Amino acid sequence: MVDMALVNLKDPGILADVHRFRGYHNIISWAKRQHLDIAKAETDAEAKLLTVEQCLASSAIHTRLQQHLLTTHPPSPPTFLIPTCDY
């Protein structure tokens, strides 16, 4: 009904303003949804990171390997490079 009333006004300026208003409203709604999705993804990643940090701290892998690394020496320098993780 509102659209029909706007058309019946026969004022292209008002129709253009209403069209722009709806467009900007849609952009704002989309941006707010994206913001919520990103905030949720960040919260989830932080929770997973905390879990991994707790696992690493509880396993204390560095204390288990430290003595072995100090007493064991490689017979020669490695002939290959160990790839690193990029994440």
FENVENSUL-V651058 format. One record per residue. N is the residue number from 1. RES is the residue in three letters. SS is DSSP state (@ for helix, = for strand, . for the rest). PSI is psi in whole degrees, 0 to 359 (none if undefined). OMEGA is omega as a letter, one per 20 degrees, with the letter a starting at -180 (999 if undefined). Layout:
BEGIN
N&RES&SS&PSI&OMEGA ; N&RES&SS&PSI&OMEGA
END
This chain:
BEGIN
1&MET&.&321&a ; 2&VAL&@&316&r ; 3&ASP&@&318&r ; 4&MET&@&320&r ; 5&ALA&@&321&r ; 6&LEU&@&318&r ; 7&VAL&@&321&a ; 8&ASN&@&340&r ; 9&LEU&@&336&r ; 10&LYS&.&41&r ; 11&ASP&.&102&a ; 12&PRO&@&333&r ; 13&GLY&@&315&r ; 14&ILE&@&318&r ; 15&LEU&@&319&r ; 16&ALA&@&318&r ; 17&ASP&@&318&r ; 18&VAL&@&320&r ; 19&HIS&@&314&r ; 20&ARG&@&319&r ; 21&PHE&@&313&r ; 22&ARG&@&321&r ; 23&GLY&@&312&r ; 24&TYR&@&324&r ; 25&HIS&@&318&r ; 26&ASN&@&320&r ; 27&ILE&@&316&r ; 28&ILE&@&317&r ; 29&SER&@&316&r ; 30&TRP&@&315&a ; 31&ALA&@&321&r ; 32&LYS&@&320&r ; 33&ARG&@&317&r ; 34&GLN&@&318&r ; 35&HIS&@&316&r ; 36&LEU&@&319&r ; 37&ASP&@&317&r ; 38&ILE&@&318&r ; 39&ALA&@&320&r ; 40&LYS&@&317&r ; 41&ALA&@&320&r ; 42&GLU&@&316&r ; 43&THR&@&317&r ; 44&ASP&@&317&a ; 45&ALA&@&320&r ; 46&GLU&@&321&r ; 47&ALA&@&318&r ; 48&LYS&@&321&r ; 49&LEU&@&317&r ; 50&LEU&@&319&r ; 51&THR&@&315&r ; 52&VAL&@&319&r ; 53&GLU&@&319&r ; 54&GLN&@&321&r ; 55&CYS&@&317&r ; 56&LEU&@&320&r ; 57&ALA&@&320&a ; 58&SER&@&329&r ; 59&SER&@&335&r ; 60&ALA&.&53&a ; 61&ILE&@&327&a ; 62&HIS&@&327&r ; 63&THR&@&332&r ; 64&ARG&@&326&a ; 65&LEU&@&336&a ; 66&GLN&@&312&a ; 67&GLN&@&319&r ; 68&HIS&@&316&a ; 69&LEU&@&328&a ; 70&LEU&@&331&a ; 71&THR&@&339&a ; 72&THR&.&126&r ; 73&HIS&.&139&r ; 74&PRO&.&146&a ; 75&PRO&.&329&r ; 76&SER&.&164&r ; 77&PRO&.&148&r ; 78&PRO&.&145&a ; 79&THR&.&2&r ; 80&PHE&.&159&r ; 81&LEU&.&141&r ; 82&ILE&.&124&a ; 83&PRO&.&148&r ; 84&THR&.&157&r ; 85&CYS&.&132&r ; 86&ASP&.&73&r ; 87&TYR&.&none&999
END
